[in-house]
Structures are given as structure tokens and as C-alpha cells.
Amino acid sequence: MARRLKVLVSKEVRELVRDPKIILVMILVPSLMFIIMGEAVGFAAEKTAEEILKGVDTAFVDGDGGWASDLLYSIASSAPVSRVDRIQVTHGEDVADRALELAASGRYDLVIAVPQGFTENITSARPAVVLVYSVVRGLSVAAGAKPEVVTGLLESYKEHLVKQWLRRAFPDKDPNVLLNPFTVVEEAVVKGKALPQQALSMLMSQSFLLFLGPLILLSMAASIAAASIGVEKEEKTLETLLSLPIRGRDVLFSKAIATLIVAVIGTLSLSLGFTVYMRRVLSMPLEIASQAGATGAQPYGYSGGLGFSQVLELLGVGTVVVAVVGVFLSIMLVLLLSIVVSSLAGNVREAQALAGYIWLPLFIPLFAMMFLNITSLGPLGQAVLAMLPFATPLLALKAGFEGVPWIMYANLATNLAYSLLVLFLGARWFEGEKILTARIRARRRGLIRGLVGTGR
Amino acid sequence: MSKDRLLSVERLVKIYGDKPAVRGISFSVDEGEIFALIGPNGAGKTTTMRIIATLLKPTSGRVLVDGHDVVSEPLEVRRRISYLPEEAGAYPNMTGREYLEFVAQVYFEDPGEARAAVERGIEYAALGDAIDERVKTYSKGMKRRLQLARALMTRPRLLLLDEPTSGVDVVHAVHLRRVVKRVAREEGSTVLLSSHNMLEVEYLSDRVAFIHEGRILVEGTPGEVKKRYGAGNLEEAFVRALEEQGLSLGGSG
């Protein structure tokens, strides 16, 4: 019987990987999408950097003429990417009007205007004002990057001024220490282990991937499984297949195994695309990344993450094993359900629609789980959580982290029971006659039409 | 008659929900015999075929293939049969040869036997170089030839052919009928055939049964049936058989 199962699996895999729709939609598009996105983000970042490096044309409108405005001018003109024209304003001329007029002329990217009395206010420690006009020439990231240069300049100027005051007030003290009297070294303690807070924050912020990863894999698996049975119906091959000297359940198993193989290939392809995307975005040179801050990219070599061994240590080997087994169980459960449910359909489109309707609502509680702590739920909530289908991978990682391991074992057992039940019922479904006649009955009752619209 | 009985259908009943499709039919087919079920759409031919092919369970009655019960020993029955449904397709992304190889590997454990079956299938299909092209490029007639070749190549004890030349043009239909007759005679396969085409039935069959609204009206050799109703051909005999029973030709699909 194992020989016949192998023959069936081989047939299923061959049929799936030769289907242009599956190759395109399940394997090529997801990976290419990330690669193209990475290239687009990288291109935008490079353009931004190029724009900045071309230089920021700045007009410095000086209505003050004191030492404080001189200092601001010298800091502005010493910035490597700035070309600064100093414009003195005559008595009686309005600084703001002159600055606006220069900004409107289109000759400058940036206009910094210092009103009369600025130095006097600074010297007397009274509130002083600097006017800044950023000329916006577009809505792109690159167009918005130039004006951001001024933020750095003014921060640097402020620091310079404060240090000057501190030197005068405390000539025997280091103004840097006075400005930053202490450094915060923050660590998070998880299960008695100290971890850099930054690393933990990153782990938390990336926890959505724990939801998104399995979601992508499961949706891909469900769709391929549905296509596999949909093709049998569409091409009218199922009746012949079930009349061959094989057990009906072997047809179910072979489809599940072949779909799993193709889904894993699809997921690897997707992961490859995602890796290329991340490398493309993260590998921007440090100076470009910092200048192109609007992209939100972290400079390459950012040391805030956790290594795999640290994650393993943090969660515990048992948790990781349960999570991995949970992923496998979830996939098998989705596959078996999708195959059985989509066997009610008459073609690939109907099959994929049916499979989608079945498993998608089950993900809603998982989505909610991302925002909840297990320990904040009462006994009833925890019991419900323990029975959620497909939840083992996410639940294992959360339960392992929160120190409530029983819930992940309970969920693993529940999902194992679900899988065995679906396997048993699915085998009976494929052994019985309803797999050939159910659609007729379902259509007669308007069930298929109600779910997937028209179609035959 | 010294031949062994290969197929035995006894008081077979099949009801879908509250709609009877087969109402207690009985017939038997001897080894090496070609037996045809003749009737309009909805007469119960396909349901009977599907029950014999182990795809449907009878509501009551019994069906034995080579002594094996279709309900309690479905796998034993499937090893002995080859079923060609009326609407049978092949996997669109496989070549014709790959499809035959797949089916042969399911039937035969020995690679040599499987190879020999594939060679026979290629000969029966007579698709020429197209056998190595993907099925999705085939015309309806080519697909039917491939399917018939698939059904014949395994040398089944019982061949179930539901409308074997349905949708096939005249030239290819003649080819298919010749192949069926030759293989049945040479290999000694027993054939249960259903068809609307009376010429086809008369050409191929040793015995026929008229079936209407789930009941068998008459059974015998084509000559006996025609003689009984004083008809020149089977079509005329079928109409007269209905009239004799007070029935009309208003069967539903």
C-alpha cells in the first residue's frame, strides 16, 4: 500500500508543480513581491541620500547681527551638505517677510531667519525665536529629506549654547557631564535572566511575525490543497481515480502530503524573498540610512536583536519543540480540512473559495491573542485558548514566555485530537460515496451558490 | 453455457434521498461476454455502473464481481475492474504517456508488467507523437481515446464502459469500437457497456438489456430482442418494449 501511496504523491506533486497558476501565485509572486519591494525601498533610500548629498541650498537671513546669530551661521555653514548664503537685513525690514520672499524665490531649499534681538534674548536667558522655512518640492521621501537637515543643525546649536553657559557657570566642570549627568543602562529581566531592553523591545515589536508567518504558510497550504481537489473535480478525474485499486483515504493522504511539500517550497520561496528584502533594506550604508531616516530602516549591524541561542534559552527547548510540532499539526489540520471541504466544489475557483471561508474565521481569535497576555485571562478564557485550533505555535511561544506551559501542552493535545478527528472523518468521506454526490445535494440546497456565488 | 459467471447483480436498489434511481434490477454477465445496458438518460445505467465500480453503495441488493462483494470487498473488486465513466478526464499537466504510467504503476507492482501495460495503452490510444504532449493540449476525442486505452491496458477481468464513444467523431468512434471488440476477444475481458448508440451496441454486444426508470424491461441477445418485438433494429425494439409496458420515453437526465 505504501508503494501506491508513493505513486499517488508523485502524481500529485507533479500535477501541482506543473500548474502555471500554482507556480505563479504560490511560489513566484510572493518571493518576487518582496524582492521588488526591497529594490523599491532601496532605490528610494539611495535617491534620498543622493538628494541630500547634492547639497542643501540655505539662506541665512540675519536681522540680529550679534554673536549668537554668528554662531548659528558658522554651525550651519560648517555642515558638509549645506551651501549657505548670509543675507543681512537692513533696519526697518521685516525678517519674516524677507525670509518668505527668499523661500518663495525657489533658489533655496531652506531659509533660516534670525530676528532682531535674538542675541540679546539668548544672553539674558529670555525666550528667543529662530524662523525656519523648508521649501517642499514634492511628496516623496527624497523630497522630504532635505528639510530634515535643519533639525540636526538646530539641535547641535542648542547643545553648543548650553555648553557655553555651563562653562561660564562651572568653569572647573566638564560641560558634557553636566549636560548628561548619568547614563541609563537598562536591562529587562525575564525568567531570572537579564537581557538588553532594546533587544527585548525588538523581539516584542517583531512578535507580529509569529502570527503573520504561520498565517501566510497556512493560507498558502489551504489554497494549494483546494486547487488540488478542485482540479480533480474540474477535469473530472476524481471518479476514475476512486475506481482504481487504491483506498479512498490514500487519495486524501497523498493530496495532503503533496500539498505540504508544495506549501513548504512556497514558504521557502517566500522566506527567500523576505530575506532578500530585509538584506536590501538593512544593508544601506550607515550614513545613508541615518540621513534617510524617513525610510525607518535600521543601520546594518544593528546590535539590538537576539541570537537564536538566546531565544532558545529564553523560551526553553520544550517550548520551541512544541511550537515546531504545532506548526506541523496546524498545517496538516488546515490541509485535511481544506481538502475535505473543497471536495464539495465543482472547480478550482469554488474549491479555493470554500477552503478560504472555512479556515479564515478561525484565525480571528489568534489575531486577538497577539494583544493579550495569557495570564490576564481567567480560567474560562485560558480553557478556551487551550482549545483553539491552529493556535499551538503562537500559544507555545507566548505560554513559554509567560511561564504557563500547561496551556501549550493542552492546546497541542487538543490540536492533535482535532487532526486525528479530521483525518478519521476525511478518510471516511473519501471512502464513501458522498464525495461524488455531496455537491449535487449541496447545490440543490443552494449551499455552494450561497458561498461562492454562481459557478458550476 | 459452461462459462463462469463474472458479474452478478441481484435485486439491486439505489435511492438518492427520496428519489429511486434503480428499482430492484437483476442480471448477470458471464466471463468473456460483452453485455450492454440500453436506456435513455436517467434510466439508471450510470448508477448501476458506479455501484459495480464500488463508487456508490447500493440501498439494497447485492453485486458480486468475480465472487467479491462490491460493498464488503471494494478493494478486491477494484483490482479486477477498469471503469471508464461517461465524463472522464485526465490530468491536464501530465503527458498522455505519464498518465498511462501513473495508472499502470497503481495496478502493477512489477515494473515490467507496468511497462508492458503502458505499451499496450499507447498502442490502443493510437495518438502517435501526441502521447508525449500534455493532456491539456488534447482534443475531446484524443482524451477519450487515452481514457479508453487506460481502461483496456490493465487487462481487467471486468471492463465497465459508460458511453465509451460519447463526444467522439465517427472516425474515432469506429476505431474505439474496434479496439474494444479486439481486446475483449483477444484478452478474454468481460465487458459491461452502456450506450445510447444502438449501432454501437449491436456491433459490440453479445447480450443486451433494456433499462428504463430503474427497471430492466427485457434481456437477451440482440437477435432475440429484435425477434421478440418484431423489430428491424434495437432502437425500434426499445420503443416497442416501452409501449408493451405502457411506458413513455420521458425519462429525465
Interface residues (C-beta under 8 A of the other chain):
Chain A: R3 R4 V7 L8 K11 R14 E15 R18 D19 V231 E235 K236 T237 E239 T240 L242 S243 L244 P245 I246 R247 G432 E433 L436 T437 R441
Chain B: Y16 G17 R50 A53 T54 L55 L56 K57 L75 R78 R79 I81 S82 Y83 L84 P85 E87 A88 G89 A90 Y91 P92 N93 M94 E98 F102 V103 Q105 V106 Y107 E109 Q147 R150
